[in-house]
Amino acid sequence: MSALRPRIPCLVFGSALLLSSTAVLGQQATPVQSGQYLSPDQQPAQKAPPHRSLQVGSTTVSIKGYIKLDAMITDYEARPAASLEPLGRDYYVGPRGVPLDDGSGGVTLYDMHAKQTRLIVGTATALDNGQTIKTHLEVDFQNSDAGNESISNSYQPRLRQAYFTYGNWLFGQAWSTFQNVGALPETLDFIGPTESTVFIRQPMVRYTAGAVQIALENPESRIAGDGTTDDNSLPDIALRWNVGPLVIAGLLRSIESQDPGGVDDSVVGGGVSVSGKFAVGRDDIKFMATTGTGLGRYLGVLANFDAEVDGNGDLEAIDSTAAFLAYRHFWTSKTRSSLVYGFFDGDGDVESASSIHVNLLHSLTSSLTTGIELMHAEREMATGAEGAMDRLQFSAKYAF
């Protein structure tokens, strides 16, 4: 991979600022207490502020969320594809968000948005049979292209999660049972090491028995040369085992295309993902390693297709492997840094991809966090085409 040209002086300045800040902030840190995991955009250094709640009869209604501003300047080896704007410029969407070098010259682009602002409403209702039914409704504005930046910068809300739990059962749309959200590192980027993580939300029915979970989840097939199909006749089956700080998850799925005039075939896909979080004194290490065949849409945010059509017109599942490792160090009880590296390797059109993130975050209060982050990402196609990008990002988030 050829090195990027030094197009942005502020990237160099940002690197120096980030590295030099560690010397200033390197005071004795207060150990972080373990507890319920919050996703990276919900994760302050200190105890979160109490959530607002309202009692209505036998139902308790809680409201929480955050407002987040992201500002970033990105150096691309080529202009991003129009089909990926503005999504690919809002955050690192994985390998397909890295433009391939076409020899036309790179571009430097500045973006600012508040689309990751999130609102979560939950309820807990005591039933007359002694059980409690809980609901979770979550929306944000990311991935919306309905607004414009000319006047109002208005964007439509999108559904993230909507589910209810009763006893050991979950019904609705939630994070896939194949994914361990608790292993995601703390980054300012919306996801972080996108190319190397399982990342998917979808409708499901899940049953939990102690440390074991099993779910039937919504299927969808993405086939190279045949597009995305909704021809699945069976749900995806996800199994998860929580073993202390480790999560071992498995996936079994049927990839199908039922087109009498084209591809009419199916192939079995599946994989295994091992992830976890370990404390190292006051710091922590997070990781995820995933491998399988036909993982497709589950891994790297569509980094590769689920299957491809071979010379006989039959479906052949695509193999892929990915992993990331993240180390988070607390300089003080309010200031911390994460160093994250991830890679993806596949047999499809995207042959390999990788990214590295380094950041510095400071929580002024338990509700207010600011930070700066540097990221480098690159990908290589099976054809030999390559691309890379560098990004300097600033974020400010207020959680309520």
GUZARO-731239 format. One record per residue (C-alpha): residue number from 0; residue in one letter; x, y, z negated. Coordinates in nm, 2 decimals. Each point is the difference from the previous one (the first is absolute). Layout:
# residues N
+-----+----+--------+--------+--------+
!   i ! aa !      x !      y !      z !
+-----+----+--------+--------+--------+
! NUM !  a !      X !      Y !      Z !
...
+-----+----+--------+--------+--------+
END
This chain:
# residues 400
+-----+----+--------+--------+--------+
!   i ! aa !      x !      y !      z !
+-----+----+--------+--------+--------+
!   0 !  m !   0.00 !   0.00 !   0.00 !
!   1 !  s !   0.15 !   0.33 !   0.10 !
!   2 !  a !   0.04 !   0.26 !  -0.26 !
!   3 !  l !  -0.24 !   0.29 !  -0.01 !
!   4 !  r !   0.12 !   0.34 !   0.10 !
!   5 !  p !   0.04 !   0.25 !  -0.28 !
!   6 !  r !  -0.30 !   0.20 !   0.11 !
!   7 !  i !  -0.13 !   0.12 !  -0.33 !
!   8 !  p !   0.24 !   0.19 !  -0.23 !
!   9 !  c !  -0.26 !  -0.02 !  -0.28 !
!  10 !  l !   0.03 !  -0.38 !   0.00 !
!  11 !  v !   0.36 !   0.04 !  -0.09 !
!  12 !  f !  -0.08 !   0.27 !  -0.26 !
!  13 !  g !  -0.28 !  -0.22 !  -0.14 !
!  14 !  s !   0.24 !  -0.30 !  -0.04 !
!  15 !  a !   0.25 !   0.22 !  -0.19 !
!  16 !  l !  -0.28 !   0.14 !  -0.22 !
!  17 !  l !  -0.14 !  -0.34 !  -0.08 !
!  18 !  l !   0.34 !  -0.15 !  -0.08 !
!  19 !  s !   0.13 !   0.30 !  -0.20 !
!  20 !  s !  -0.32 !   0.01 !  -0.20 !
!  21 !  t !   0.07 !  -0.33 !  -0.16 !
!  22 !  a !   0.30 !   0.14 !  -0.18 !
!  23 !  v !  -0.21 !   0.28 !  -0.15 !
!  24 !  l !  -0.29 !  -0.23 !  -0.09 !
!  25 !  g !   0.21 !  -0.29 !  -0.13 !
!  26 !  q !  -0.11 !   0.02 !  -0.36 !
!  27 !  q !  -0.10 !  -0.29 !  -0.23 !
!  28 !  a !  -0.33 !  -0.13 !   0.12 !
!  29 !  t !  -0.30 !  -0.12 !  -0.21 !
!  30 !  p !  -0.09 !  -0.36 !   0.07 !
!  31 !  v !  -0.31 !  -0.04 !   0.21 !
!  32 !  q !  -0.28 !  -0.22 !  -0.16 !
!  33 !  s !  -0.15 !  -0.26 !   0.23 !
!  34 !  g !  -0.37 !   0.00 !   0.06 !
!  35 !  q !  -0.26 !  -0.02 !   0.27 !
!  36 !  y !   0.16 !   0.08 !   0.34 !
!  37 !  l !  -0.10 !   0.31 !   0.19 !
!  38 !  s !   0.07 !   0.03 !   0.37 !
!  39 !  p !   0.29 !   0.23 !   0.09 !
!  40 !  d !  -0.22 !   0.30 !   0.06 !
!  41 !  q !  -0.16 !  -0.05 !  -0.34 !
!  42 !  q !   0.31 !  -0.06 !  -0.20 !
!  43 !  p !   0.12 !   0.27 !  -0.23 !
!  44 !  a !   0.31 !  -0.03 !  -0.22 !
!  45 !  q !  -0.21 !   0.06 !  -0.32 !
!  46 !  k !  -0.33 !  -0.12 !  -0.13 !
!  47 !  a !  -0.28 !   0.10 !   0.24 !
!  48 !  p !  -0.26 !   0.25 !  -0.11 !
!  49 !  p !  -0.33 !  -0.14 !  -0.13 !
!  50 !  h !  -0.25 !  -0.06 !   0.27 !
!  51 !  r !  -0.33 !   0.19 !   0.00 !
!  52 !  s !  -0.30 !  -0.22 !  -0.09 !
!  53 !  l !  -0.37 !   0.04 !  -0.04 !
!  54 !  q !  -0.24 !  -0.22 !  -0.18 !
!  55 !  v !  -0.33 !  -0.06 !   0.19 !
!  56 !  g !  -0.22 !  -0.25 !  -0.19 !
!  57 !  s !   0.19 !  -0.32 !  -0.01 !
!  58 !  t !   0.24 !   0.11 !   0.27 !
!  59 !  t !   0.33 !   0.18 !  -0.05 !
!  60 !  v !   0.11 !   0.20 !   0.31 !
!  61 !  s !   0.37 !   0.10 !   0.03 !
!  62 !  i !   0.16 !   0.23 !   0.25 !
!  63 !  k !   0.37 !   0.03 !   0.08 !
!  64 !  g !   0.23 !   0.07 !   0.29 !
!  65 !  y !   0.26 !   0.25 !   0.11 !
!  66 !  i !   0.08 !   0.29 !   0.24 !
!  67 !  k !   0.32 !  -0.04 !   0.19 !
!  68 !  l !   0.19 !   0.22 !   0.24 !
!  69 !  d !   0.26 !  -0.14 !   0.23 !
!  70 !  a !   0.24 !   0.21 !   0.21 !
!  71 !  m !   0.26 !  -0.16 !   0.22 !
!  72 !  i !   0.24 !   0.07 !   0.28 !
!  73 !  t !   0.09 !  -0.29 !   0.22 !
!  74 !  d !   0.27 !  -0.06 !   0.26 !
!  75 !  y !  -0.11 !  -0.24 !   0.27 !
!  76 !  e !   0.22 !  -0.15 !   0.28 !
!  77 !  a !  -0.30 !   0.05 !   0.23 !
!  78 !  r !  -0.34 !   0.17 !  -0.03 !
!  79 !  p !  -0.26 !  -0.22 !  -0.18 !
!  80 !  a !  -0.26 !  -0.16 !   0.22 !
!  81 !  a !  -0.33 !   0.19 !   0.02 !
!  82 !  s !  -0.19 !  -0.31 !  -0.11 !
!  83 !  l !   0.18 !   0.02 !  -0.34 !
!  84 !  e !  -0.06 !   0.37 !  -0.06 !
!  85 !  p !  -0.08 !   0.12 !  -0.26 !
!  86 !  l !   0.02 !  -0.33 !  -0.19 !
!  87 !  g !   0.36 !  -0.08 !   0.08 !
!  88 !  r !   0.11 !   0.35 !  -0.11 !
!  89 !  d !  -0.20 !  -0.01 !  -0.33 !
!  90 !  y !   0.20 !  -0.28 !  -0.14 !
!  91 !  y !   0.22 !  -0.29 !   0.10 !
!  92 !  v !  -0.24 !  -0.24 !   0.17 !
!  93 !  g !   0.26 !  -0.27 !   0.06 !
!  94 !  p !   0.20 !  -0.11 !   0.30 !
!  95 !  r !  -0.25 !   0.12 !   0.26 !
!  96 !  g !   0.02 !   0.35 !  -0.15 !
!  97 !  v !   0.37 !   0.03 !   0.10 !
!  98 !  p !   0.02 !   0.14 !   0.35 !
!  99 !  l !   0.23 !  -0.19 !   0.24 !
! 100 !  d !   0.29 !   0.20 !   0.15 !
! 101 !  d !  -0.10 !   0.06 !   0.36 !
! 102 !  g !   0.29 !   0.23 !   0.08 !
! 103 !  s !  -0.21 !   0.31 !   0.01 !
! 104 !  g !   0.15 !   0.15 !  -0.31 !
! 105 !  g !  -0.11 !   0.01 !  -0.36 !
! 106 !  v !  -0.25 !   0.24 !  -0.17 !
! 107 !  t !  -0.02 !   0.14 !  -0.35 !
! 108 !  l !  -0.35 !   0.04 !  -0.14 !
! 109 !  y !  -0.14 !   0.16 !  -0.31 !
! 110 !  d !  -0.33 !  -0.12 !  -0.16 !
! 111 !  m !  -0.20 !   0.09 !  -0.31 !
! 112 !  h !  -0.33 !  -0.16 !  -0.12 !
! 113 !  a !  -0.20 !  -0.10 !  -0.30 !
! 114 !  k !  -0.17 !  -0.30 !   0.15 !
! 115 !  q !   0.12 !  -0.24 !  -0.27 !
! 116 !  t !  -0.22 !   0.18 !  -0.25 !
! 117 !  r !  -0.21 !  -0.28 !  -0.16 !
! 118 !  l !  -0.32 !  -0.03 !  -0.20 !
! 119 !  i !  -0.10 !  -0.31 !  -0.20 !
! 120 !  v !  -0.33 !  -0.06 !  -0.16 !
! 121 !  g !  -0.06 !  -0.30 !  -0.23 !
! 122 !  t !  -0.28 !  -0.13 !  -0.20 !
! 123 !  a !  -0.04 !  -0.26 !  -0.28 !
! 124 !  t !  -0.36 !  -0.12 !  -0.08 !
! 125 !  a !  -0.09 !  -0.22 !  -0.29 !
! 126 !  l !  -0.26 !  -0.26 !   0.11 !
! 127 !  d !  -0.27 !  -0.16 !  -0.20 !
! 128 !  n !   0.17 !  -0.33 !   0.02 !
! 129 !  g !   0.30 !   0.13 !  -0.19 !
! 130 !  q !   0.22 !   0.03 !   0.31 !
! 131 !  t !   0.15 !   0.32 !   0.15 !
! 132 !  i !  -0.01 !   0.08 !   0.36 !
! 133 !  k !   0.26 !   0.25 !   0.13 !
! 134 !  t !   0.03 !   0.20 !   0.32 !
! 135 !  h !   0.28 !   0.18 !   0.18 !
! 136 !  l !  -0.04 !   0.25 !   0.28 !
! 137 !  e !   0.31 !   0.16 !   0.15 !
! 138 !  v !   0.04 !   0.25 !   0.28 !
! 139 !  d !   0.27 !   0.22 !   0.15 !
! 140 !  f !   0.06 !   0.20 !   0.32 !
! 141 !  q !   0.30 !  -0.18 !   0.15 !
! 142 !  n !  -0.02 !  -0.14 !   0.35 !
! 143 !  s !  -0.27 !   0.25 !   0.10 !
! 144 !  d !   0.04 !   0.16 !   0.34 !
! 145 !  a !  -0.33 !   0.18 !  -0.01 !
! 146 !  g !   0.14 !   0.34 !  -0.12 !
! 147 !  n !   0.23 !   0.25 !   0.16 !
! 148 !  e !   0.28 !   0.22 !  -0.11 !
! 149 !  s !  -0.11 !   0.31 !   0.19 !
! 150 !  i !  -0.24 !   0.14 !  -0.25 !
! 151 !  s !  -0.15 !  -0.21 !  -0.28 !
! 152 !  n !   0.23 !  -0.31 !  -0.03 !
! 153 !  s !  -0.32 !  -0.19 !  -0.10 !
! 154 !  y !   0.01 !  -0.38 !  -0.01 !
! 155 !  q !  -0.26 !  -0.27 !  -0.06 !
! 156 !  p !   0.02 !  -0.23 !  -0.30 !
! 157 !  r !   0.07 !  -0.37 !   0.06 !
! 158 !  l !  -0.09 !  -0.30 !  -0.21 !
! 159 !  r !   0.30 !  -0.16 !  -0.17 !
! 160 !  q !  -0.17 !  -0.24 !  -0.25 !
! 161 !  a !  -0.36 !  -0.08 !  -0.09 !
! 162 !  y !  -0.06 !  -0.30 !  -0.22 !
! 163 !  f !  -0.17 !  -0.13 !  -0.32 !
! 164 !  t !   0.11 !  -0.26 !  -0.24 !
! 165 !  y !  -0.22 !  -0.23 !  -0.20 !
! 166 !  g !   0.16 !  -0.26 !  -0.23 !
! 167 !  n !   0.29 !  -0.16 !   0.19 !
! 168 !  w !  -0.14 !   0.11 !   0.34 !
! 169 !  l !   0.08 !   0.30 !   0.23 !
! 170 !  f !  -0.22 !   0.10 !   0.29 !
! 171 !  g !   0.08 !   0.27 !   0.24 !
! 172 !  q !   0.30 !   0.17 !   0.17 !
! 173 !  a !   0.33 !   0.00 !  -0.20 !
! 174 !  w !   0.37 !  -0.06 !   0.04 !
! 175 !  s !   0.06 !  -0.34 !   0.15 !
! 176 !  t !   0.07 !  -0.28 !  -0.24 !
! 177 !  f !   0.31 !  -0.07 !   0.21 !
! 178 !  q !   0.14 !   0.34 !  -0.10 !
! 179 !  n !   0.16 !   0.10 !  -0.33 !
! 180 !  v !  -0.06 !   0.37 !  -0.03 !
! 181 !  g !   0.20 !   0.00 !  -0.33 !
! 182 !  a !   0.32 !  -0.07 !   0.19 !
! 183 !  l !  -0.02 !   0.32 !   0.22 !
! 184 !  p !   0.28 !   0.24 !  -0.09 !
! 185 !  e !  -0.05 !   0.36 !  -0.11 !
! 186 !  t !   0.05 !   0.21 !   0.31 !
! 187 !  l !  -0.14 !   0.33 !   0.12 !
! 188 !  d !  -0.08 !  -0.16 !   0.33 !
! 189 !  f !  -0.35 !  -0.14 !   0.01 !
! 190 !  i !   0.13 !  -0.36 !   0.01 !
! 191 !  g !   0.37 !   0.00 !  -0.01 !
! 192 !  p !   0.18 !  -0.31 !   0.16 !
! 193 !  t !  -0.30 !  -0.05 !   0.23 !
! 194 !  e !   0.18 !  -0.24 !   0.24 !
! 195 !  s !   0.08 !  -0.24 !  -0.28 !
! 196 !  t !  -0.32 !  -0.02 !  -0.22 !
! 197 !  v !  -0.33 !  -0.18 !   0.02 !
! 198 !  f !  -0.25 !   0.29 !   0.01 !
! 199 !  i !  -0.37 !  -0.06 !   0.07 !
! 200 !  r !  -0.34 !   0.07 !  -0.14 !
! 201 !  q !  -0.31 !  -0.19 !   0.12 !
! 202 !  p !  -0.34 !  -0.14 !  -0.10 !
! 203 !  m !   0.02 !  -0.32 !  -0.21 !
! 204 !  v !  -0.15 !  -0.23 !  -0.26 !
! 205 !  r !   0.26 !  -0.08 !  -0.26 !
! 206 !  y !   0.00 !  -0.23 !  -0.30 !
! 207 !  t !   0.24 !   0.03 !  -0.29 !
! 208 !  a !   0.08 !  -0.28 !  -0.24 !
! 209 !  g !   0.27 !   0.12 !  -0.24 !
! 210 !  a !   0.32 !   0.05 !   0.19 !
! 211 !  v !  -0.14 !  -0.14 !   0.33 !
! 212 !  q !  -0.21 !   0.18 !   0.26 !
! 213 !  i !  -0.15 !  -0.13 !   0.31 !
! 214 !  a !  -0.19 !   0.20 !   0.26 !
! 215 !  l !  -0.18 !  -0.02 !   0.33 !
! 216 !  e !   0.09 !   0.32 !   0.19 !
! 217 !  n !  -0.11 !   0.17 !   0.32 !
! 218 !  p !   0.17 !  -0.14 !   0.31 !
! 219 !  e !   0.13 !   0.18 !   0.31 !
! 220 !  s !   0.23 !  -0.11 !   0.27 !
! 221 !  r !   0.26 !   0.22 !   0.19 !
! 222 !  i !   0.13 !  -0.18 !   0.31 !
! 223 !  a !   0.28 !   0.13 !   0.22 !
! 224 !  g !  -0.13 !   0.06 !   0.35 !
! 225 !  d !  -0.36 !  -0.07 !  -0.11 !
! 226 !  g !  -0.06 !   0.28 !  -0.25 !
! 227 !  t !  -0.19 !  -0.01 !  -0.33 !
! 228 !  t !  -0.28 !  -0.25 !  -0.02 !
! 229 !  d !  -0.29 !  -0.05 !  -0.24 !
! 230 !  d !  -0.04 !  -0.36 !   0.11 !
! 231 !  n !   0.09 !  -0.17 !  -0.32 !
! 232 !  s !  -0.22 !  -0.28 !  -0.12 !
! 233 !  l !   0.16 !  -0.05 !  -0.34 !
! 234 !  p !   0.10 !   0.24 !  -0.28 !
! 235 !  d !   0.37 !   0.05 !  -0.10 !
! 236 !  i !   0.08 !  -0.20 !  -0.32 !
! 237 !  a !   0.24 !   0.17 !  -0.25 !
! 238 !  l !   0.13 !  -0.16 !  -0.32 !
! 239 !  r !   0.20 !   0.18 !  -0.27 !
! 240 !  w !   0.18 !  -0.12 !  -0.31 !
! 241 !  n !   0.11 !   0.26 !  -0.26 !
! 242 !  v !   0.30 !  -0.14 !  -0.19 !
! 243 !  g !   0.12 !   0.25 !  -0.25 !
! 244 !  p !   0.18 !   0.28 !   0.20 !
! 245 !  l !  -0.02 !  -0.21 !   0.32 !
! 246 !  v !  -0.28 !  -0.03 !   0.25 !
! 247 !  i !  -0.01 !  -0.29 !   0.24 !
! 248 !  a !  -0.26 !   0.03 !   0.27 !
! 249 !  g !  -0.10 !  -0.22 !   0.30 !
! 250 !  l !  -0.21 !   0.07 !   0.31 !
! 251 !  l !  -0.17 !  -0.24 !   0.24 !
! 252 !  r !  -0.19 !   0.14 !   0.30 !
! 253 !  s !  -0.14 !  -0.09 !   0.34 !
! 254 !  i !   0.10 !   0.23 !   0.29 !
! 255 !  e !  -0.26 !  -0.03 !   0.27 !
! 256 !  s !  -0.10 !   0.14 !   0.34 !
! 257 !  q !  -0.32 !  -0.12 !   0.15 !
! 258 !  d !   0.00 !   0.15 !   0.35 !
! 259 !  p !  -0.14 !  -0.24 !   0.26 !
! 260 !  g !   0.14 !   0.22 !   0.28 !
! 261 !  g !   0.34 !   0.03 !  -0.17 !
! 262 !  v !   0.17 !  -0.15 !  -0.31 !
! 263 !  d !  -0.22 !  -0.25 !  -0.17 !
! 264 !  d !   0.21 !  -0.16 !  -0.27 !
! 265 !  s !   0.09 !   0.01 !  -0.37 !
! 266 !  v !   0.32 !  -0.06 !  -0.21 !
! 267 !  v !   0.06 !  -0.03 !  -0.37 !
! 268 !  g !   0.21 !   0.26 !  -0.18 !
! 269 !  g !   0.11 !   0.05 !  -0.35 !
! 270 !  g !   0.29 !   0.10 !  -0.23 !
! 271 !  v !   0.14 !   0.04 !  -0.35 !
! 272 !  s !   0.08 !   0.32 !  -0.18 !
! 273 !  v !   0.20 !   0.03 !  -0.33 !
! 274 !  s !   0.02 !   0.33 !  -0.18 !
! 275 !  g !   0.05 !   0.15 !  -0.34 !
! 276 !  k !   0.13 !   0.26 !  -0.24 !
! 277 !  f !   0.28 !  -0.04 !  -0.25 !
! 278 !  a !   0.11 !   0.24 !  -0.27 !
! 279 !  v !   0.37 !   0.09 !  -0.02 !
! 280 !  g !   0.02 !   0.19 !  -0.32 !
! 281 !  r !  -0.19 !   0.32 !   0.05 !
! 282 !  d !   0.00 !  -0.06 !   0.38 !
! 283 !  d !  -0.17 !  -0.25 !   0.22 !
! 284 !  i !   0.05 !  -0.21 !   0.32 !
! 285 !  k !  -0.28 !  -0.08 !   0.24 !
! 286 !  f !   0.01 !  -0.23 !   0.29 !
! 287 !  m !  -0.20 !  -0.19 !   0.26 !
! 288 !  a !   0.10 !  -0.28 !   0.24 !
! 289 !  t !  -0.25 !  -0.13 !   0.26 !
! 290 !  t !   0.03 !  -0.26 !   0.27 !
! 291 !  g !  -0.24 !  -0.19 !   0.22 !
! 292 !  t !  -0.15 !  -0.05 !   0.35 !
! 293 !  g !  -0.30 !   0.20 !   0.12 !
! 294 !  l !   0.02 !   0.25 !  -0.28 !
! 295 !  g !  -0.04 !   0.28 !   0.25 !
! 296 !  r !  -0.23 !   0.27 !  -0.14 !
! 297 !  y !   0.08 !  -0.10 !  -0.36 !
! 298 !  l !   0.37 !   0.10 !   0.02 !
! 299 !  g !   0.15 !   0.34 !   0.07 !
! 300 !  v !  -0.32 !   0.18 !   0.09 !
! 301 !  l !  -0.04 !  -0.17 !   0.34 !
! 302 !  a !   0.37 !  -0.04 !   0.05 !
! 303 !  n !  -0.07 !  -0.29 !   0.23 !
! 304 !  f !  -0.29 !  -0.18 !   0.16 !
! 305 !  d !  -0.15 !  -0.32 !  -0.16 !
! 306 !  a !   0.06 !  -0.21 !   0.31 !
! 307 !  e !   0.09 !   0.02 !   0.36 !
! 308 !  v !  -0.11 !  -0.19 !   0.32 !
! 309 !  d !   0.25 !  -0.25 !   0.12 !
! 310 !  g !   0.06 !  -0.11 !   0.36 !
! 311 !  n !  -0.29 !  -0.25 !  -0.02 !
! 312 !  g !  -0.25 !   0.25 !  -0.11 !
! 313 !  d !   0.00 !  -0.13 !  -0.36 !
! 314 !  l !   0.05 !   0.20 !  -0.32 !
! 315 !  e !   0.33 !  -0.02 !  -0.18 !
! 316 !  a !   0.03 !   0.15 !  -0.35 !
! 317 !  i !   0.29 !   0.25 !  -0.04 !
! 318 !  d !   0.25 !  -0.06 !  -0.28 !
! 319 !  s !   0.11 !   0.29 !  -0.22 !
! 320 !  t !   0.20 !   0.06 !  -0.32 !
! 321 !  a !   0.03 !   0.31 !  -0.21 !
! 322 !  a !   0.13 !   0.11 !  -0.34 !
! 323 !  f !   0.07 !   0.31 !  -0.20 !
! 324 !  l !   0.20 !   0.08 !  -0.32 !
! 325 !  a !  -0.06 !   0.31 !  -0.21 !
! 326 !  y !   0.20 !   0.13 !  -0.30 !
! 327 !  r !  -0.15 !   0.28 !  -0.21 !
! 328 !  h !   0.21 !   0.19 !  -0.25 !
! 329 !  f !  -0.13 !   0.24 !  -0.27 !
! 330 !  w !   0.24 !   0.29 !  -0.05 !
! 331 !  t !  -0.23 !   0.13 !  -0.28 !
! 332 !  s !  -0.35 !  -0.09 !  -0.12 !
! 333 !  k !  -0.14 !   0.24 !   0.27 !
! 334 !  t !   0.25 !  -0.03 !   0.28 !
! 335 !  r !   0.08 !  -0.31 !   0.21 !
! 336 !  s !   0.13 !  -0.12 !   0.33 !
! 337 !  s !  -0.07 !  -0.30 !   0.22 !
! 338 !  l !   0.23 !  -0.16 !   0.26 !
! 339 !  v !  -0.19 !  -0.22 !   0.24 !
! 340 !  y !   0.12 !  -0.22 !   0.29 !
! 341 !  g !  -0.23 !  -0.22 !   0.22 !
! 342 !  f !   0.03 !  -0.20 !   0.32 !
! 343 !  f !  -0.22 !  -0.19 !   0.24 !
! 344 !  d !   0.10 !  -0.27 !   0.25 !
! 345 !  g !  -0.24 !  -0.15 !   0.25 !
! 346 !  d !  -0.04 !  -0.21 !   0.32 !
! 347 !  g !  -0.24 !   0.24 !   0.16 !
! 348 !  d !   0.05 !   0.32 !   0.20 !
! 349 !  v !   0.14 !   0.17 !  -0.32 !
! 350 !  e !   0.32 !  -0.20 !  -0.06 !
! 351 !  s !   0.13 !   0.19 !  -0.31 !
! 352 !  a !  -0.07 !   0.31 !  -0.21 !
! 353 !  s !   0.14 !   0.15 !  -0.33 !
! 354 !  s !  -0.03 !   0.30 !  -0.22 !
! 355 !  i !   0.17 !   0.16 !  -0.30 !
! 356 !  h !  -0.15 !   0.25 !  -0.24 !
! 357 !  v !   0.17 !   0.20 !  -0.28 !
! 358 !  n !  -0.19 !   0.25 !  -0.21 !
! 359 !  l !   0.00 !   0.22 !  -0.31 !
! 360 !  l !  -0.33 !   0.05 !  -0.19 !
! 361 !  h !  -0.08 !   0.22 !  -0.30 !
! 362 !  s !  -0.32 !   0.00 !  -0.20 !
! 363 !  l !  -0.05 !   0.35 !  -0.15 !
! 364 !  t !  -0.29 !  -0.15 !  -0.21 !
! 365 !  s !  -0.18 !  -0.34 !   0.00 !
! 366 !  s !  -0.22 !   0.13 !   0.28 !
! 367 !  l !   0.23 !   0.20 !   0.22 !
! 368 !  t !   0.29 !  -0.15 !   0.20 !
! 369 !  t !   0.22 !   0.15 !   0.27 !
! 370 !  g !   0.28 !  -0.16 !   0.20 !
! 371 !  i !   0.23 !  -0.01 !   0.30 !
! 372 !  e !   0.08 !  -0.31 !   0.21 !
! 373 !  l !   0.22 !  -0.09 !   0.29 !
! 374 !  m !  -0.08 !  -0.29 !   0.23 !
! 375 !  h !   0.16 !  -0.16 !   0.30 !
! 376 !  a !  -0.18 !  -0.26 !   0.21 !
! 377 !  e !   0.09 !  -0.18 !   0.33 !
! 378 !  r !  -0.14 !  -0.28 !   0.22 !
! 379 !  e !   0.13 !  -0.22 !   0.28 !
! 380 !  m !  -0.23 !  -0.17 !   0.26 !
! 381 !  a !   0.05 !  -0.34 !   0.16 !
! 382 !  t !   0.08 !   0.19 !   0.32 !
! 383 !  g !   0.30 !   0.17 !  -0.16 !
! 384 !  a !  -0.17 !   0.34 !  -0.03 !
! 385 !  e !   0.08 !   0.18 !  -0.33 !
! 386 !  g !  -0.12 !   0.30 !  -0.20 !
! 387 !  a !   0.07 !   0.17 !  -0.32 !
! 388 !  m !  -0.14 !   0.29 !  -0.22 !
! 389 !  d !   0.11 !   0.20 !  -0.30 !
! 390 !  r !  -0.23 !   0.18 !  -0.24 !
! 391 !  l !   0.03 !   0.24 !  -0.28 !
! 392 !  q !  -0.32 !   0.02 !  -0.21 !
! 393 !  f !  -0.13 !   0.21 !  -0.29 !
! 394 !  s !  -0.31 !  -0.08 !  -0.19 !
! 395 !  a !  -0.20 !   0.14 !  -0.29 !
! 396 !  k !  -0.28 !  -0.20 !  -0.17 !
! 397 !  y !  -0.25 !   0.08 !  -0.27 !
! 398 !  a !  -0.18 !  -0.30 !  -0.15 !
! 399 !  f !  -0.33 !   0.04 !  -0.19 !
+-----+----+--------+--------+--------+
END
